[in-house]
């Protein structure tokens, strides 16, 4: 497995490219749901660009050394949102699709908990790996060699509050 290193400018450019792809599709949606943690920055920026409400579904599946060991997928108990109801047409965003399990299970979770609100869910990610069992509706880069992606915020995962004492 190769490695892909992404800088902050590249990361933000990819979010804008993703927003443009969704826009060019002319699909109209009224809610963005992001998967925390990887999709939070993407959801936040797209929510601002599209001026649509953002909901957050916390998920976790990676742990171990460097956060590179995939385990069982865990969901938060509730969806965090500021609206009274979830939108009917949802753009579900995450940073990447690796196995596809997180996106697939998140769609099931949303439909199980909010089926009366939802008419359609589409998915959007920055990186779509070839090893995924699920093809997202929107993506910026298709990665045929399935690299491990080093995102610009990764260095915070190796820090602790004592490391900030120099500030």
C-alpha positions as CSV (number, residue, x, y, z in Angstrom):
1,X,0.0,0.0,0.0
2,X,1.4,3.4,-1.0
3,X,1.0,6.6,0.9
4,X,-0.7,9.8,-0.2
5,X,0.2,13.0,1.6
6,X,-2.3,15.9,1.5
7,X,-1.5,19.5,2.4
8,X,-4.1,22.0,3.8
9,X,-4.3,23.9,0.5
10,X,-4.8,20.6,-1.4
11,X,-7.4,19.5,1.1
12,X,-9.5,22.7,0.9
13,X,-9.2,22.6,-2.9
14,X,-10.6,19.1,-3.0
15,X,-13.6,20.2,-0.8
16,X,-14.3,22.9,-3.3
17,X,-14.0,20.5,-6.2
18,X,-16.4,18.2,-4.5
19,X,-18.9,21.0,-4.0
20,X,-18.6,21.9,-7.7
21,X,-19.3,18.3,-8.7
22,X,-22.4,18.2,-6.6
23,X,-23.5,21.6,-8.0
24,X,-22.8,20.5,-11.6
25,X,-25.1,17.4,-11.1
26,X,-28.0,19.8,-10.6
27,X,-29.3,17.6,-7.8
28,X,-31.2,19.6,-5.2
29,X,-30.8,18.6,-1.6
30,X,-31.9,20.3,1.6
31,X,-29.7,18.8,4.3
32,X,-26.0,17.9,4.7
33,X,-25.1,15.1,7.1
34,X,-21.4,14.5,7.8
35,X,-19.8,11.6,9.4
36,X,-17.6,12.5,12.3
37,X,-14.7,12.7,12.5
38,X,-13.4,12.6,8.9
39,X,-16.4,14.3,7.3
40,X,-16.8,17.1,9.7
41,X,-14.5,19.7,7.9
42,X,-16.0,18.8,4.6
43,X,-19.6,19.0,5.9
44,X,-18.9,22.3,7.6
45,X,-17.5,23.9,4.5
46,X,-20.2,22.5,2.1
47,X,-22.8,23.7,4.6
48,X,-21.4,27.2,4.4
49,X,-21.1,27.2,0.6
50,X,-24.6,25.8,0.1
51,X,-26.1,27.7,3.0
52,X,-27.8,24.5,4.2
53,X,-28.2,22.9,7.7
54,X,-25.5,20.5,8.8
55,X,-26.2,17.4,10.9
56,X,-23.5,15.3,12.5
57,X,-23.5,11.5,12.9
58,X,-20.5,10.4,15.0
59,X,-19.0,7.1,13.9
60,X,-15.8,5.3,14.9
61,X,-14.1,2.3,13.4
62,X,-10.3,2.9,13.4
63,X,-8.0,2.6,16.4
64,X,-4.6,1.1,17.2
65,X,-1.2,2.4,16.2
66,X,-1.6,5.4,14.0
67,X,-5.3,4.9,13.9
68,X,-4.8,2.4,11.1
69,X,-6.6,-0.6,12.5
70,X,-10.1,-1.1,11.3
71,X,-12.5,-2.5,13.9
72,X,-16.3,-2.7,14.4
73,X,-18.2,0.4,13.3
74,X,-19.8,2.3,16.2
75,X,-22.5,4.9,15.9
76,X,-23.5,7.7,18.3
77,X,-26.9,7.3,19.9
78,X,-28.3,10.4,18.2
79,X,-27.9,12.6,15.2
80,X,-26.8,16.1,16.2
81,X,-28.7,18.8,14.3
82,X,-30.2,22.3,14.9
83,X,-33.4,21.8,12.8
84,X,-36.6,20.3,14.0
85,X,-36.6,17.7,11.3
86,X,-34.0,16.1,9.1
87,X,-34.2,17.2,5.5
88,X,-35.8,15.0,2.8
89,X,-32.9,15.0,0.4
90,X,-29.6,14.4,2.2
91,X,-26.0,14.8,1.0
92,X,-24.1,12.3,3.2
93,X,-20.4,13.4,3.3
94,X,-17.2,11.8,4.6
95,X,-13.6,12.3,3.8
96,X,-13.1,9.0,2.0
97,X,-14.6,5.6,1.1
98,X,-12.2,2.8,1.9
99,X,-14.1,-0.4,2.4
100,X,-17.5,1.3,2.0
101,X,-18.9,-0.1,5.2
102,X,-19.1,3.2,7.0
103,X,-21.1,4.9,4.3
104,X,-23.3,1.9,3.7
105,X,-24.1,1.4,7.4
106,X,-24.6,5.1,7.9
107,X,-27.3,5.1,5.1
108,X,-29.0,2.2,6.9
109,X,-28.7,4.0,10.3
110,X,-30.3,7.1,8.9
111,X,-33.1,5.2,7.2
112,X,-33.7,3.3,10.3
113,X,-33.9,6.3,12.6
114,X,-35.4,8.9,10.2
115,X,-37.2,7.0,7.5
116,X,-40.3,9.2,7.7
117,X,-38.2,12.3,6.8
118,X,-35.9,10.9,4.1
119,X,-36.8,10.6,0.4
120,X,-33.3,10.3,-1.0
121,X,-29.7,10.1,0.2
122,X,-26.6,10.6,-2.0
123,X,-23.0,10.2,-0.9
124,X,-20.0,12.5,-1.4
125,X,-16.3,12.0,-0.5
126,X,-13.0,13.4,-1.5
127,X,-11.3,10.1,-2.1
128,X,-12.9,6.9,-3.5
129,X,-10.6,3.9,-3.1
130,X,-10.8,1.0,-5.6
131,X,-11.1,-1.5,-2.7
132,X,-14.5,0.0,-1.7
133,X,-17.6,-2.2,-2.0
134,X,-19.6,1.0,-2.4
135,X,-19.2,3.7,-5.1
136,X,-20.1,7.1,-3.8
137,X,-22.4,9.3,-5.9
138,X,-19.8,12.1,-5.9
139,X,-16.1,12.0,-5.4
140,X,-13.0,14.0,-6.4
141,X,-10.3,11.4,-6.8
142,X,-10.5,7.7,-7.6
143,X,-7.5,5.9,-6.1
144,X,-6.8,2.7,-7.9
145,X,-3.8,1.8,-5.7
146,X,-5.7,2.2,-2.4
147,X,-3.1,4.4,-0.6
148,X,-3.1,5.3,3.0
149,X,-4.1,8.9,3.0
150,X,-2.2,11.3,5.4
151,X,-4.5,14.3,5.9
152,X,-3.2,17.6,7.1
153,X,-4.8,17.4,10.5
154,X,-3.3,14.0,11.3
155,X,-0.4,15.5,13.3
156,X,-3.0,16.5,16.0
157,X,-3.6,12.8,16.7
158,X,0.0,12.5,18.0
159,X,-0.3,15.6,20.2
160,X,-1.6,16.0,23.8
161,X,-2.4,19.2,25.7
162,X,1.1,19.3,27.2
163,X,2.5,19.7,23.7
164,X,0.7,23.1,23.5
165,X,2.7,24.6,26.4
166,X,4.9,26.4,23.9
167,X,2.0,28.5,22.7
